[in-house]
Amino acid sequence: MPTAARPWRPDPASAAERIDWPEEFGCRFLVTVDVEEEFDWTAPLDRRHRSTRAMRAFAPAHRRFAEAGVGLTCMVDYPVAVDAASIAALSECLDDGRSEIGAQLHAWVTPPHEEVVDPFTSHAGNLPPALEAAKLDRLTDAITASFGRAPRIFRSGRYGLGPSSLPLLAERGYRIDSSMRALHDYGGGGGMDFSGIGPHGFRRDGLIELPLTSVYTGLLRGRGQALYSKAGRLPHGRGAMARLGLLSRIPLTPEGVGIDDALAAIDQALADDVRLLTFSFHSPTLEPGHTPYVRNARDRAMFDRWWDAVFERLARHGVTTTTVSEILAVLDRQNG
C-alpha cells in the first residue's frame, strides 16, 4: 500500500506494453471532461460540497464542440450521476452520437463514507482495496442506472490511481483507464507520482491506459524528467527555465495553459509520434467563478478561443477527432 511518505509510482510502460497503433488509425485526439461537483479548490475537501449548479453551462458548451464535430468523453462522478438536472444535460450530450459517458471517482463524495477525508485519502488508490472497490461499485451502479449503459472508460479523481485500481476496474468490465497524467508528480500533495509515465498509450493489467497528454518542450527537453525535477527545488526555477525557452512541461488542457504553449505542445507531441492526443478539462470551468481558470466572462471567452486555435492546429496536422468506441474497435480488430 502507498503511504503519505512513499507515494505510489507506477513503472514506465515497457516496449511490449506500448500500443502499436495501426497505420490506418493515423493521428487522432480525444477530448475528456471531468464532469463533477463544484468546490473551492483552495480549501480543504469536504463531503458537504456536492453542488452541481455549474452543469447549467454544460449543454451550450457541448453544442459548440458538437458543431466542430467533436464528441466529449464525460467522466462523471457520483454527485453528478445522481442529480436529475445533470443527468438530463448529459443525456442530451449523448444524443450527438459521438459523446460517451465514463466514470470519475471522487472518493470523498462517493459512498460508502468510511475514511477520514484528507489529502491522502482523497486519492482513491490510496484507500484499502476493499473500500476503493466498494466506492467504485457505487459509482458504476449509479452511472449505469442513470444512463442505461455501463461506463467503459474511467478516471480516478485527482489522478488518484493506485496499485490495486487497474485490476479492480478490469474485474468490473472497464476497458480503458485515463487516470495517469503523463510527466506529473503529485506525491507532495498525498497523491501519486506519474513523472515516469510518458504520453503514449499502453496496456497493463487487462486495461488500455490512455495517459493525459503532457510533453516537454524547449532546448533541454531531452533531459526533461531529471532537469524538471531539479528545477522544482529552486525558487522560481521552472518558471525561469520556461521563460528562457530551455524547458517547459505542457499538458494538453485549456486550464492554466496558454494558446501558444498548447500549440507548441501539440507540435512536439506529434513530432514525438504520439498517435493519440488526450485533452482534458473540468466541467465547473465552463461557468465563471468555480475554478481558478475561468473567473470571469473574459476568461470564458478565452477558453473558447483556446479550443478554436487548437482545433485549427490539429486540422493543419491532419489530426482527426476520435471516440472511445472507435478506439476500442480499432484495438479489438488489432487483437483479432
N, C-alpha and C positions, 0 to 999 in steps of 0.2 A: 504493500500500500504506500502511496506517496504521503509525505508529511510536509508541513509548512517549511521545515528546514531543508527538505530534499524533494523538490518538485519532480513530477514525472517528466521524463524526456524520452519520447519515442525514438527508436532507431531511424536514421535516414533510410529512404527507400533504396533497396538494392536494385541492381540492373534487372534481376529476374522479376522483381515486383512491379517495376515501372511499366505502365501501359504503353504498348506499341500500337498507336492509333493507325488504322488502315489508311492507305493513301486517299481513298475516296472521301474520308472524313474531312480532309483539308484542315483549315484552322477555324475554330468556332469560339463563340463566347456564350456564357450563361450568366444571367442576372438573378441573384438571390436577394431576398429581403427577409431580414429578421423581423417578423410580424409579432409585436409584443406590446405589453402594457407600457405606459409612460411612468417615469420616476425620475427623481433628482439624481443625476449621475455623480454628483459631488458629495452626496450624503450616504450614510450607512444604509445598506439594503434593509428593507422592511417588508414583511409579508402583507402588511395592510395596503401597500401601494399596488393596486390592481386596476386602476382606471384605464379604459381603452377609448377615451374621447378622441384621441388623435386619429382613430380609424375613420373618422368622417372625411379625412383628407385622402383616404386611400383610393376610392373609386375614381375621382378625377385624375389622380396621378397615374393610375393604371391605364386609363383611357389614352393618356399621352404615350405611354410605352406601346400600347396596342396599335396606335396609329403608325408607330415606327416599325411595326411588325415584330416586336419583341415581347415574348412571354415573360412572366415573373414566376420564379420558383419561391413560393411563400412558405417560409419556415415558421410555422405557427406555434406559439407557446400556449400554456394552459389557460391563463385568463382570457385570451382571445378566443380559444377553442370553445369556451363555454358561454360566450357573450353573444346574444341573439343578433344585435346590430352588426357586430364584426363578422359573424357567420354569413349574414346576408351580403355584406360588401365583398367578402372573399368568394362567395358562390357566384356573384356576378363576374368576378375576375376569371373564374374557371370557364365561363361560357365562351371565352375567346379561342378556346381550342389549343392554346399553346402554354398557358399557365398551369401550374400544378401546386398542390398542397404538400408541403413537407412538415416535419416536426422540429421544434426547437425546445429544448429542456432548460427552463429557468428553475433550478432546483428549489429556490427559496419560496416560490409561489405555487409550487406543484405538490399536491398531497401524495403520500402521507407526510405530515409535518412532524418528523421525529428528531430532526437535527437542530442544534443551535445555529442560528443564522450568523455567519461571519464571512470574511473574505475567502477563507479556505473552503468552507462547505458550500459556498455559492458556486463553486466549480463542481459539477455533479460527479465527475470522475474521481474526485477525492473522497466521496462518500463510501461507506461499506457497500460492496457489490449488491447485497440483498436490498438495501434501501434505494440505490440507484436503479435497480431493476423494477422495484415497486413504483417509483415515480415515472419511469419510462412506460410502464404498463398503463398507468392512469392517464398519461398524456396521449398515448397511442389510441387508447379506447375512446377518449373524448373526441379526438380528431376524426376517428372513423365514424363515430355516431353522428357528428355534426355535418360531415361532408359526404357520407355514404361511400367512402373509399379509404383504404388504409394508406398511410404515407409510406413512400418508398425511399425518401431521402431525409437525412437527419443532420441537425447541428446542435451541439451542446452549447448552451448559452455561456457567454464569457469565454468561449473556446475551451470549455472545461472537459475535454475528452480525457479519459483516464485509461489505465491498463486493462480494465475489465469491460470498457464500453463497447468496443467493436464486436466481441463475441456476443454480448447481450443484444446488440442490435441485430446481428445475423440470426440469432435464435428467434427473433420477433418478425422476421420477414423483410427487414430493411435491406436495400440493395446498395445504397450509396451513403457515405458519410462525407460531410464537408465542414468539419469542426476544426481542422488544423489550419492555422493561419501561418502560411509559409514565412520563415525567417524571423518570427516573433517569439520573444521570451516573456512570459507572464509570471515567472517564478517569484519575482519580487512582490507581487500582489496576491500570493496564495495560489496562483494558477500553474499552468503547465509551460514547459519550455519547448517551443517548436522551432528554435533557431536553426536546427539541423535539417529541417524539412524544407525541401525545395518546392517550386511551383508546379511540378509535373504530377499528373495523376498516377496513382499506383494501386495495387491490390494488396490487401492484408486481412487476415482473419476472416475470410469469406466475404469481405466488402470491397467495394470500389471507393477509394479515398480521392476526393477532389479538393485539394487544399485551396484555400482562398489565395488568389494570386498576389504575390509580392515579389519584387525584384530589386536588386541593387543596380544603381546607375552611377556614373562618374568615372573619372580616370583610374581610380583604385578599386573598381568593383571586383576585380579578380581576387582581391584579398578581403572581400566583403564581410564574411561572418566574423573572422578574428578581429579585423580592424574596427568594425562597427561596435563590437563588444568593448574593446579598449577605449574607443572614443566616448562611450557612455559613462566611463568612470571619471572623465574630465569635465569641469564646469563648461557648459555650452559647447562641448567637444563635437557632438554630432551636428549641431547647427552650423558650426564653423566649417566643418568638412563639406556640408551641403552647399553653403554659400560660395565656397571656393571651387565647386564643381568636382570635388575629389570623390565623395561617396555619399549617396543617399539611399535610404531604403524606402521604397514607394509601394504601398498596397493599392490595388485597384478598387477604390471606393471614392465617392464624392465627399466623404466625411473627413475633413481635415487635409485633403489632398487637392492642390490647385490644378487648374486645367493643364498648364504647361507640364507640370510634373507627371500628371496622368498620361498625357500623350507620349512623353519620353519613356514612361514605364511600358506602355503598350508596344512601342517600337523595340525596346530592349527585350521584352518577353518573346516577341516573335523572332527576333534575332537569335535568341537562345533556344528556338524550336519548341516553345511551349505551344502545344496544339489546341489546348482548351483554356481560355482565359475565364476565370471565375470572379465576377464582380459581386459586391455586397453593399448594402446599406440597411439602416434600421427604420421601420415604419414610422415611429414618432418624429423622425426628421422631416416628414412630409408636411407637418404643421408647425409653424414657427413657435418657438418657446419651450420645446420639450427636450431638445438635445443641445449640446454646445455648438453644433454645426450649423443649425438654422435658427437664429434668434429673432429674425425679423423678415419682412417681405423682401427686402433686398437680398438677403441670404437665400431665400426660397427661389427667387428668380435666377440667382447664380447656380443653384442646384440644377435647374432645367438647362441652363446654358452649358453646364458641365457635360450633361448627357448628350446634348446636341453635338458638341465638339468631339466627344468620344465616339459616337456613332459614325460621324463623318470620317474620323481617322480609321476606324475599323473597316468601313466600306472601302476606303482607299487601299487598304492592305488586302482586300478580298476576304476578310474575316466575317463569317455569317453567324447569325444567331442560332441557337440550338435549344433543345428542351431535355428534360430528364428522360422522357420516353424515347427520344431519338438516340440519346447517349446509350441507354440500356439496349436498344435494338441493335445498334452498331456493335457493341461489345458482346452481346449474346450471339450474334452471327459469327463474330470472330472466333468465339469459343466452340462453335459448331453445336 
